[in-house]
Amino acid sequence: MSRPLVVVVGLNRRLLAALDRAGRYDVVLIEEPAVSRAKQAPAAVAGHPAVLRLITAGYQQSDEFLRDPAVRALRPVAVVPGQEYAVEAAAALAETCRLPGAGVAAAGVLRDKLRLRSVTTAAGLRAPAWQEIHAAADVAGFAARHPRLVLKPANRQASVGVQLLEPGADLDRAWRRCRAADEPDQLADRPMRWRYLAEERLAGAEYSVESLVAAGRVRFANVTAKHLVPGAYPVEIGHDVPAAVPAAVRAELLAQAERLIGAVGFGTGILHSEWKLTEAGGEPRATLVECAGRTPGDSIVPLIGHAYGFDPYLALVDLLAGVDPEPPRQPVRGAAIRFLAARPGRLLAVSGVPAAARVPGVTDVAVLAEAGARFTGVTSSWDRVAQVIAVADDTAAAARAADRAIAELQMIVDDTAGVPAGAEARHG
């Protein structure tokens, strides 16, 4: 007997594993042909009993998949974006099938940081100074007004190409690096359209809010504390769930996240919004950094699951299928993740895994990179070689356990293996 069908656009192994465990839905996965080859998607889905079929069709910056006969024949109860580059496609397919989803307009805003700034600024949300960038001269002009700035692509993911620039930085070089940043295994093998922006640097601690939303109404929200690599590339090396913050800070972050939902006209799904927190007159003030209309990466979803005692992946699918999952309101414990950031060289091995796994509270130790991988430092989320997850009675205890465990791990490298001269080492 067949089960209700869910379409997942973009391979997401954790999401597929959650659907396997639930045993309530059948799944069809849609993936770009080039990405399917790069990620060995046929072999990946073969290990997921919930997946009935893999359809390869173009969806990144393309509506080709909507014309594919195999896609047109599907009768799903839900369409879920598995990756950042699938957000618009999932919204379009959901609308075509007359199913709940982010909404095509909202998805378009969320996939473009320039559009997001325009829409949210017009709605009155706080924002730094910002400007679209077309050439190195634009960067120089913006830097003359805002010497401490962020230069980044407007429609990429995983901090790819994002740089924090100080006064006196080599702006021409930064612009070249921003445009040259790439992640070929994640992209279609056809020309893509990229946009760029510069923003005034924001001070303050950084947090994210994960919101499950049904028809514009928040059904669940969590605040995550974030830890970043110091230096020019704001790559995340840790997260704490739920963030151990005063009630006033949590209230401000949740209130601004709810305003964001209304500003972009978001329908049903999950939002992962990032914020910088400052104070004004002794009161917390959250300023939007950016927002994604899909599940967060960095194992934040499993952290939420540990902390609150439910499966956010399954809750998201249920919401999109029109089922109220009734998620919990309060956490029952704390969870934390720490990453080991790459240093320059060719990876030989990661040592200390057994010792890290023995730290009380640690539930997972994973090596993320294969032996032989080459690194020049940390410039994006792809430049992290291992992770540890810890769970404890509260967030502070979980964070301490994760810190202890990550300190046990060491990246063993051949630092003579063709790494560019002058590359800096960074450690998580």
Secondary structure, 3 states (H helix, E strand, C coil): CCCCEEEEECCCHHHHHHHHHHCCCEEEEEECHHHHHHCCHHHHHHCCCCEEEEEECCCCCCCHHHHCHHHHCCCCCEEEECCHHHHHHHHHHHHHCCCCCCCHHHHHHHCCHHHHHHHHHHCCCCCCCEEEECCHHHHHHHHHHCCCEEEEECCCCCCCCCEEECCCCCHHHHHHHHHHCCCHHHCCCCCCCCCEEEEECCCCEEEEEEEEEECCEEEEEEEEEEEECCCCCCCEEEEEECCCCCHHHHHHHHHHHHHHHHHHCCCCEEEEEEEEEEEECCEEEEEEEEEECCCCCCCHHHHHHHHHCCCHHHHHHHHHCCCCCCCCCCCCCEEEEEEEECCCEEEEEEECHHHHHCCCCEEEEEECCCCCCEECCCCCCCCEEEEEEEEECCHHHHHHHHHHHHHCCEEEEECCCCCCCCCCCCCC
